[in-house]
Amino acid sequence: MSTLPFLLSLLIYAGYLPLALWLAIVDVREHRLPNRQVLALNLWVFLCLAVSWFAVPAAGTLILFSAAAALIVGIGAVTLSLFFPSLLGMGDAKALPAVVALGLLGGPFSALAGFLWLLAVAGCWALLSLLRGNSRIPLGPALLSAPPMGAVLASHLQGALVG
């Protein structure tokens, strides 16, 4: 699998990080992810995927896989949220395609590291919320931080697993 050039990855994250940070703050304060900003996040990531597909033909398979997996996971998450809203908020479900696409772009170790980060942060957040007697857990911060943290932690995870 080919990876994206550093400058193209930097461009993707330059648009993703400010939106993700703003959404995470709103989710902590208000327990919601506003539709317009979630749409902007998804549009930015998928626009960057389209540009990357043309700019880096060698990474075409990785880009198409990331986009397809993101759309499939997004449809599943929205469906889950419709039928079981207590399990996953609709805002989190709608933000998931951008998170999955960006997480998979870094390759398998980046995706796995991001997923492990998501589980660890969401688990700690849930434990703290339960200890405080709060049943509402904002998943947005953990979810939105998974792709950048996965990219940062991928080489450590690869070193630990592969040696």
C-alpha positions, 0 to 999 in steps of 0.5 A: 500500500502506498501512502500519501506524501507528507505535504498532502497529509499536512493539507488534509490535517490543516482543514481537519484539526480546527474543525475537529477541535471546535466540534470536540469542544462543542460536544463536551459543552453541549453534548451535540455535534452541529450538522453544518460543522460535521458536514464541513468536516466530511466535505473537507476530508472527501474533497481531499481524498478526491484531490489525492486520488488525482494527485497521487495515482500510486495511492489510488487503491488506498484512497478508494478503500478508505473512501468506500470503508468510510461510507459503509461504516457511516451508513451502518453508524447512522442506521445504528443511531436511528434504531438505538440512539442511546448507543451512538449519537447521530452527530457521532454517527455522521462524523464517523465517515471523515474519521474512518477515511482519515484513519485508514489513509495512514495505513493499517498501523495508523488505523489500529493505533487510532482505534486503540486510542479511541477505545482508551480515551472513550473508556476513561471518559466513560469511567469518569462520567460514571463515577460522577453519576453522569450517564451522558458521555460525549464521544466526539472528543475521543472519536475526532482525536483518533485519526491524528493520534493514530498517525502519531502513535502508528510507528510506536505500535508498529515497532511494538508489534513487528519489532 
